[in-house]
Amino acid sequence: MVVMVKSEPNEKKETSNMADFNFEEFSDVFEDTQEPFDFEALSDIFEDTGVPTEEMAFESAMKARETSTATRSLTKEERAAKFPPVVQETIATEDSKGSEVGLMSSPSSAVDLGIDNKKASRNLQQGIGEFFTKIAEKAETDHGSTPVITNDAREASKADANKSRDIGYGHKITTTENTSGKIHGIPFKDLKTGNFISLTNKDKVAIYKADMEMHTKAARNNGWDTKLANIGTSWDKLDNKYTRVLSSLAYNVGGDKAGDEWTAVLKAAKDKDITAFAKQLRREDNGKYTAGMDNRVAKELYYAKLINKLSDVSSVLPKANATVAGIPK
């Protein structure tokens, strides 16, 4: 497995936390697995996740050592499916012109939504780690380590047997996942017994990250990139604080829907108009505006560091409550 990053001509590489990296400590492990790693390239990927480079590389190295003998005989697709998420994030996606990888390369079991990464190497831009952690904890909340019946208002009229199942930080189990027993390559169900496999918190975070990336790709592919071009800008040119919130919007409503239906919010992001941005982020739950959805938007803006307090945007989020949202008034 060769990890490579194809940088844009003027792209500045961030390698600050590689200065003290102990290359020799991991060399024997990587040699044993016959899996060469480009450590300079890894720094870009690992720094974006918000987890120390050495910690992530060590985890990958130990897993590689454990599975080295077995993985040598696997195909590329089989190997991708067997490695943990932190390794899956660094598996190169190849094309006829070379190899490149964004922040999250979807494992073979995930849906390929067709975004050309040569247009933008990252959908989740630098600094997303801290933001998505806060949104996961404060907005999505943890639905548990095994699937549970959803509490979504739009499914309230359905019988429990017909309702969707949620797991982790707001992930809905799909038909494909239920059949395969895996979510983004992570096992959650034993297909032989039908029993659920309890996810670790690390699993839940990895799934959440993959979902954020997947829905962001879908939104861009289904309209956002074209709409941004039409107003003279692009995803990469938007302020990172705004793209973080847009990624959360895509995750919350679904990437395809966000790309198709959300347009004015993109101009507000380009113009850095906080009030207009908050107004256009406002969405309905089961056909009506609710305190819960207004509070979510307020949290997104606050944790993206676009507002300091609710009163900055309360005029366009009338149902939001600072105390309930857990942010300053």
Summary of the structure (lengths in Angstrom):
residues: 329
radius of gyration: 20.4
end to end distance: 50.1
largest distance: 61.0
contacts: 1016
relative contact order: 0.09
helix: 52%
strand: 6%
